[in-house]
Amino acid sequence: MHEIGKLSVIEAIHQRRSVRDFTPKEVEREAVRKLLEAAVRAPSASNRQPWAFAVIQDRGVLAEYSAEIKASFPRSSENERFELQYREMLGFPNFNVFYNAGTLVVVYAHGPAPGLLEECCFAAENLMLAACDLGLGTCPIGFARPWFDLPATKAQLGIPSQYEVVLPIVVGYPAALPPETERRDPEILVWKR
């Protein structure tokens, strides 16, 4: 473990992991605020800042959402291999798609211009790297994206219909850090000098 708030950017990039095991300790409001402040420092074309956020810090609500997400997961899709890989896991009654984390930050995009989703991904990465520096763990939850984009879910949360979900991210204090995963060397297609 490192001293909180002392990582270089390169260290944070190398130490960030997708955490799937969290302690019951609640993430403080001030810590979430710091994560959001880091997120909005992401680059965007013409400084349009197309991101918005929803923060949910209620384990009971997140458990309910998890059950709804699991129930709405498609039983068939064009990507059968993907579905088969996760169908069994999602079928376990005790499996929580948010890994029992107590905080969820959902990144949304708004606006008609091209490239907004990519810019919001920059904001999401800033958030996850800042979390690493604060001693917090994060994990992007792709399963939750379609459910959070449903009109009924947006209405329930008070999210305007024109906002598009980019990435739900759980945040919490890691119970254990996963080991570093091996990465391939960069595939460089061309390097002209």
C-alpha positions as CSV (number, residue, x, y, z in Angstrom):
1,M,0.0,0.0,0.0
2,H,1.1,3.6,-0.5
3,E,0.8,6.8,1.4
4,I,-2.6,8.3,0.5
5,G,-2.3,11.2,-1.9
6,K,1.3,10.6,-2.8
7,L,1.2,8.6,-6.0
8,S,2.6,10.0,-9.2
9,V,0.3,9.7,-12.2
10,I,2.4,6.9,-13.6
11,E,2.3,5.1,-10.3
12,A,-1.5,5.5,-10.1
13,I,-1.8,4.1,-13.7
14,H,0.3,1.0,-12.7
15,Q,-1.4,0.4,-9.4
16,R,-5.0,0.9,-10.4
17,R,-7.0,-2.4,-10.3
18,S,-10.6,-3.4,-10.8
19,V,-11.6,-4.2,-7.3
20,R,-14.4,-6.7,-6.6
21,D,-14.1,-7.1,-2.9
22,F,-14.9,-4.1,-0.6
23,T,-14.9,-3.5,3.2
24,P,-18.1,-2.2,4.8
25,K,-16.5,1.2,5.5
26,E,-18.4,4.0,3.9
27,V,-16.7,6.3,1.4
28,E,-16.9,9.9,2.8
29,R,-18.7,12.6,0.9
30,E,-15.6,14.7,0.7
31,A,-13.7,11.8,-1.0
32,V,-16.5,11.4,-3.6
33,R,-16.3,15.2,-4.1
34,K,-12.5,14.9,-4.8
35,L,-13.2,12.1,-7.3
36,L,-15.7,14.2,-9.2
37,E,-13.4,17.2,-9.2
38,A,-10.7,15.0,-10.7
39,A,-13.2,13.7,-13.3
40,V,-14.1,17.1,-14.6
41,R,-10.5,18.0,-15.2
42,A,-10.6,15.6,-18.2
43,P,-10.0,17.0,-21.7
44,S,-12.9,17.8,-24.0
45,A,-13.1,19.4,-27.4
46,S,-13.6,23.1,-27.2
47,N,-13.9,22.7,-23.4
48,R,-17.5,21.5,-23.8
49,Q,-17.3,19.3,-20.7
50,P,-20.1,16.9,-21.7
51,W,-20.2,14.9,-18.5
52,A,-22.7,14.7,-15.6
53,F,-22.8,12.3,-12.7
54,A,-25.2,10.4,-10.5
55,V,-23.9,9.3,-7.1
56,I,-25.7,6.6,-5.1
57,Q,-24.4,5.8,-1.6
58,D,-27.0,3.3,-0.2
59,R,-26.1,-0.4,-0.1
60,G,-29.8,-1.4,0.2
61,V,-30.7,0.6,-3.0
62,L,-27.7,-0.8,-4.8
63,A,-28.7,-4.3,-3.8
64,E,-32.2,-3.7,-5.3
65,Y,-30.7,-2.3,-8.5
66,S,-28.4,-5.3,-8.7
67,A,-31.4,-7.6,-8.6
68,E,-33.2,-5.6,-11.3
69,I,-30.1,-5.5,-13.5
70,K,-29.7,-9.3,-13.2
71,A,-33.3,-9.9,-14.0
72,S,-33.1,-7.6,-17.1
73,F,-29.9,-9.2,-18.5
74,P,-30.7,-10.5,-22.0
75,R,-31.1,-14.2,-22.2
76,S,-30.0,-14.2,-25.8
77,S,-27.9,-11.8,-27.8
78,E,-25.8,-11.4,-30.8
79,N,-22.7,-12.0,-28.6
80,E,-23.5,-15.5,-27.3
81,R,-19.9,-16.0,-26.1
82,F,-20.1,-13.0,-23.9
83,E,-23.5,-14.0,-22.6
84,L,-22.4,-17.6,-21.8
85,Q,-19.3,-16.3,-19.9
86,Y,-21.5,-14.3,-17.5
87,R,-24.9,-16.0,-17.5
88,E,-23.9,-18.5,-14.7
89,M,-22.4,-15.8,-12.5
90,L,-25.4,-13.5,-12.9
91,G,-27.7,-16.5,-12.0
92,F,-26.3,-16.8,-8.5
93,P,-28.9,-15.3,-6.1
94,N,-26.2,-13.8,-3.8
95,F,-24.1,-12.3,-6.6
96,N,-24.3,-8.5,-6.5
97,V,-23.3,-6.8,-9.7
98,F,-21.8,-3.9,-7.6
99,Y,-19.7,-6.3,-5.6
100,N,-21.4,-5.0,-2.4
101,A,-19.7,-1.6,-2.7
102,G,-21.4,1.2,-0.9
103,T,-20.9,3.9,-3.5
104,L,-21.7,4.0,-7.2
105,V,-20.9,6.9,-9.5
106,V,-22.6,6.8,-12.9
107,V,-21.0,8.9,-15.6
108,Y,-23.4,10.4,-18.2
109,A,-22.9,12.3,-21.4
110,H,-25.1,15.1,-22.7
111,G,-25.1,17.0,-25.9
112,P,-25.5,16.3,-29.6
113,A,-21.9,16.6,-30.8
114,P,-19.7,13.6,-31.8
115,G,-17.1,12.3,-29.5
116,L,-19.0,12.9,-26.2
117,L,-18.8,9.3,-25.0
118,E,-15.1,9.2,-25.5
119,E,-14.6,12.5,-23.6
120,C,-16.7,11.1,-20.7
121,C,-14.5,8.0,-20.7
122,F,-11.6,10.4,-20.1
123,A,-13.5,11.7,-17.1
124,A,-14.2,8.2,-15.8
125,E,-10.5,7.3,-16.1
126,N,-9.5,10.4,-14.1
127,L,-12.0,9.4,-11.4
128,M,-10.6,5.9,-11.2
129,L,-7.0,7.1,-11.0
130,A,-7.8,9.7,-8.4
131,A,-9.6,6.9,-6.4
132,C,-6.4,4.8,-6.5
133,D,-4.4,7.8,-5.2
134,L,-6.9,8.2,-2.3
135,G,-6.6,4.5,-1.3
136,L,-10.0,3.6,-2.8
137,G,-10.8,0.8,-5.2
138,T,-13.0,1.1,-8.3
139,C,-14.5,-1.2,-10.8
140,P,-16.4,-0.3,-14.0
141,I,-19.7,-2.1,-14.1
142,G,-20.6,-2.7,-17.8
143,F,-23.6,-4.9,-16.8
144,A,-25.3,-1.9,-15.3
145,R,-25.0,0.4,-18.3
146,P,-28.1,-0.7,-20.3
147,W,-30.3,-0.7,-17.1
148,F,-29.2,2.8,-16.1
149,D,-30.0,4.0,-19.7
150,L,-33.6,2.7,-19.5
151,P,-36.2,5.5,-19.6
152,A,-37.9,4.1,-16.4
153,T,-34.5,4.1,-14.5
154,K,-33.8,7.6,-15.6
155,A,-37.2,8.8,-14.5
156,Q,-36.8,7.0,-11.2
157,L,-33.5,8.8,-10.6
158,G,-34.6,12.1,-12.0
159,I,-32.1,12.0,-14.9
160,P,-33.2,13.9,-18.0
161,S,-33.9,11.6,-20.9
162,Q,-31.4,13.2,-23.2
163,Y,-28.5,12.1,-20.9
164,E,-26.8,8.9,-22.1
165,V,-25.1,6.5,-19.7
166,V,-21.4,6.1,-20.3
167,L,-20.1,4.1,-17.4
168,P,-21.2,3.1,-13.9
169,I,-18.3,2.8,-11.5
170,V,-18.3,1.3,-8.0
171,V,-16.1,2.9,-5.4
172,G,-15.1,1.7,-2.0
173,Y,-12.3,0.7,0.3
174,P,-10.7,-2.5,-1.0
175,A,-10.9,-5.6,1.2
176,A,-8.1,-7.0,-0.9
177,L,-6.3,-5.7,-3.9
178,P,-6.2,-8.1,-6.9
179,P,-2.7,-9.0,-8.1
180,E,-1.3,-7.1,-11.1
181,T,-2.4,-8.6,-14.3
182,E,0.1,-9.2,-17.1
183,R,-0.1,-6.8,-19.9
184,R,1.0,-7.3,-23.5
185,D,3.6,-5.0,-24.9
186,P,2.2,-2.1,-26.9
187,E,1.2,-3.1,-30.4
188,I,2.9,-0.4,-32.5
189,L,1.5,-0.4,-36.0
190,V,3.8,2.3,-37.3
191,W,6.5,4.5,-35.8
192,K,7.9,7.0,-38.4
193,R,10.8,9.2,-37.7
